[in-house]
């Protein structure tokens, strides 16, 4: 029998009480006044920095903070009231902290509820459902009122049971954070390794005669979107992507039925993500001044090699007015042009490294998402109790709960 099962058997063998939040907590909301930010003073938090309360770079004056009737203290739970409603964090240090009305401050009765247990309970499936029932979906923005937060019903097992659940979930959270750091470090190292080999391969040919992009490529700038024949989503009729300045899928503006660029090309962002290069071997429509580079002589310059030459390149863009890269500026860039077999070999090597980085870029979010779902599953299982008055768990159900706890431990 797991420690949690032992505690449940000892302290709540007949089930757990479920109570409204306002029965064991006081609830407050933050300032409604538009903050006057300054360079120093009292840290100010809102929905944007709920996950890192003390990492905010926004401050208000101590004079304004003194006007707060309720000031956060250690053990208080901060909860988002708009956007992703129900995301929580716990005040864990004795440091002044100002907060906006987009957050609710929940002060639990420490004799009844552990602060971190309350955070986990609110973020559980049950907690989110309770909040969703009371959310004003027609409001702008969508929100939940302070008084309605107090009406949500949550389990309140004895403190001994709460502390054991917190111990298990804190451990799981720490392991997830360590895994995230490990995978992120691996991805960063691979990217640096890739950039090193790319630059090394290209620099080996520094004695190779260089030629300007103008002499090698046709350079064109994207125009307006074909609004008379486009769809935001891909359809049977509109299959040609409309590409704007941006990275990856964020560059896709929509879809149309006729391409402006029909052969392999390298695009270079002229605004926004200035200088970001992408290799495109499919028909597309460039817009918003996205520059397209197409080699004139495919036997002299490989398009993929051109892409690697421009990948990560920094441009001296004027800072006055709207920062932008122009076609004449790109045409002036010079690149080494070795023999075609050398270009092909460089592309082959860099493609291999690029695939490793791409696999990591896909694998990292997938791994983290799987771990997050696993965490949420166990959290919700741990926070599911027999309510007093209901049928007590059968031996078979208890065995399943025991197996679940053993796996966590």
Secondary structure as GFF3:
##gff-version 3
##sequence-region A 1 409
A	DSSP	alpha_helix	3	11	.	.	.	ID=ss1
A	DSSP	beta_strand	17	20	.	.	.	ID=ss2
A	DSSP	three_ten_helix	21	23	.	.	.	ID=ss3
A	DSSP	beta_strand	25	29	.	.	.	ID=ss4
A	DSSP	beta_strand	42	45	.	.	.	ID=ss5
A	DSSP	three_ten_helix	47	49	.	.	.	ID=ss6
A	DSSP	three_ten_helix	53	55	.	.	.	ID=ss7
A	DSSP	beta_strand	59	60	.	.	.	ID=ss8
A	DSSP	alpha_helix	62	65	.	.	.	ID=ss9
A	DSSP	beta_strand	77	80	.	.	.	ID=ss10
A	DSSP	beta_strand	88	90	.	.	.	ID=ss11
A	DSSP	beta_strand	97	99	.	.	.	ID=ss12
A	DSSP	beta_strand	103	108	.	.	.	ID=ss13
A	DSSP	alpha_helix	115	123	.	.	.	ID=ss14
A	DSSP	alpha_helix	125	133	.	.	.	ID=ss15
A	DSSP	beta_strand	135	136	.	.	.	ID=ss16
A	DSSP	beta_strand	143	144	.	.	.	ID=ss17
A	DSSP	alpha_helix	146	149	.	.	.	ID=ss18
A	DSSP	beta_strand	153	156	.	.	.	ID=ss19
A	DSSP	alpha_helix	159	203	.	.	.	ID=ss20
A	DSSP	beta_strand	210	212	.	.	.	ID=ss21
A	DSSP	alpha_helix	213	216	.	.	.	ID=ss22
A	DSSP	beta_strand	217	221	.	.	.	ID=ss23
A	DSSP	three_ten_helix	227	229	.	.	.	ID=ss24
A	DSSP	beta_strand	230	231	.	.	.	ID=ss25
A	DSSP	beta_strand	240	243	.	.	.	ID=ss26
A	DSSP	three_ten_helix	248	251	.	.	.	ID=ss27
A	DSSP	beta_strand	252	256	.	.	.	ID=ss28
A	DSSP	beta_strand	265	268	.	.	.	ID=ss29
A	DSSP	beta_strand	277	280	.	.	.	ID=ss30
A	DSSP	beta_strand	284	286	.	.	.	ID=ss31
A	DSSP	beta_strand	291	295	.	.	.	ID=ss32
A	DSSP	alpha_helix	303	310	.	.	.	ID=ss33
A	DSSP	alpha_helix	327	331	.	.	.	ID=ss34
A	DSSP	beta_strand	334	336	.	.	.	ID=ss35
A	DSSP	alpha_helix	340	382	.	.	.	ID=ss36
A	DSSP	alpha_helix	395	408	.	.	.	ID=ss37
###
